[in-house]
């Protein structure tokens, strides 16, 4: 379990980078391509998303989803990297 906000965010980044599948709902589960979590983290740091995510994670009882939603730019970076991974 994460000890602090930064660790919570790093776990959130690693989970998304792994290409975790959505919850299986019959035939409609989605598998995303894995991306390099270190590169993803660097890009999030460069565009300021990492700071926003850590600030969000500083709140008590925040979910991984809420951490990602706190920085829409981070979602865009992740989507871009997933596209790059499928080329």
DRENVEXBA-716441 format. One line per field, with one value per residue (C-alpha): residue in one letter; x, y, z. Coordinates in Angstrom, 2 decimals. Layout:
BEGIN
resn	A; ...
c1	X; ...
c2	Y; ...
c3	Z; ...
end
This chain:
BEGIN
resn	X; X; X; X; X; X; X; X; X; X; X; X; X; X; X; X; X; X; X; X; X; X; X; X; X; X; X; X; X; X; X; X; X; X; X; X; X; X; X; X; X; X; X; X; X; X; X; X; X; X; X; X; X; X; X; X; X; X; X; X; X; X; X; X; X; X; X; X; X; X; X; X; X; X; X; X; X; X; X; X; X; X; X; X; X; X; X
c1	0.00; 1.22; 2.70; 2.08; 0.63; 3.62; 3.70; -0.06; 0.43; 3.36; 1.18; -1.55; 0.98; 2.38; -1.09; -2.07; 1.29; 0.88; -2.06; -4.50; -7.73; -11.08; -13.34; -14.48; -18.11; -18.73; -17.27; -16.61; -13.43; -10.68; -6.95; -4.66; -1.06; 1.58; 3.80; 7.07; 6.04; 9.30; 8.71; 5.08; 6.16; 8.75; 6.20; 3.70; 6.36; 7.34; 3.79; 2.84; 0.35; 2.37; 2.10; -1.69; -1.98; 0.09; -2.01; -5.16; -3.65; -2.94; -6.66; -7.83; -9.44; -8.82; -9.08; -6.69; -9.41; -9.75; -5.98; -6.04; -9.14; -7.45; -5.12; -6.87; -3.51; -2.18; -4.95; -4.10; -0.41; -1.34; -3.64; -0.90; 1.62; -0.83; -1.28; 2.50; 2.75; 0.39; 2.31
c2	0.00; 3.49; 5.42; 8.92; 10.95; 10.56; 6.79; 6.63; 8.50; 6.30; 3.22; 4.82; 5.51; 1.98; 0.43; 2.41; 1.83; -1.94; -1.86; -3.17; -4.37; -2.93; -5.03; -7.96; -7.57; -10.51; -9.98; -6.28; -6.15; -3.93; -4.61; -1.61; -1.78; -1.47; 1.61; 2.41; 3.78; 5.72; 7.54; 8.14; 9.54; 11.79; 13.17; 13.79; 15.61; 17.73; 18.89; 19.55; 16.71; 14.89; 17.86; 18.00; 14.27; 14.42; 17.34; 15.29; 12.23; 14.34; 14.21; 11.31; 8.28; 9.27; 6.55; 5.82; 6.99; 10.31; 10.80; 10.43; 12.58; 15.39; 15.98; 15.67; 16.38; 13.17; 11.16; 12.71; 11.79; 8.21; 7.93; 9.33; 6.81; 3.94; 5.01; 5.11; 1.61; 0.17; 1.52
c3	0.00; -0.78; 2.13; 0.82; -2.04; -4.35; -3.85; -4.51; -7.79; -8.80; -8.26; -10.39; -13.16; -13.04; -13.16; -16.25; -17.91; -17.54; -19.92; -17.37; -18.91; -18.04; -15.87; -17.98; -18.90; -21.13; -24.57; -24.04; -21.98; -23.37; -23.24; -23.62; -24.83; -22.12; -22.12; -20.35; -16.95; -16.56; -19.85; -18.91; -15.53; -17.15; -19.62; -16.82; -14.82; -17.82; -18.56; -14.92; -14.62; -11.99; -9.64; -10.09; -9.49; -6.28; -5.03; -5.65; -3.96; -0.87; -0.08; 2.07; 0.45; -3.16; -5.82; -8.67; -11.07; -9.24; -9.38; -13.17; -13.57; -11.65; -14.60; -17.98; -19.66; -18.09; -19.70; -23.07; -22.63; -21.74; -24.76; -27.01; -25.67; -26.18; -29.80; -30.22; -28.73; -31.32; -34.31
end
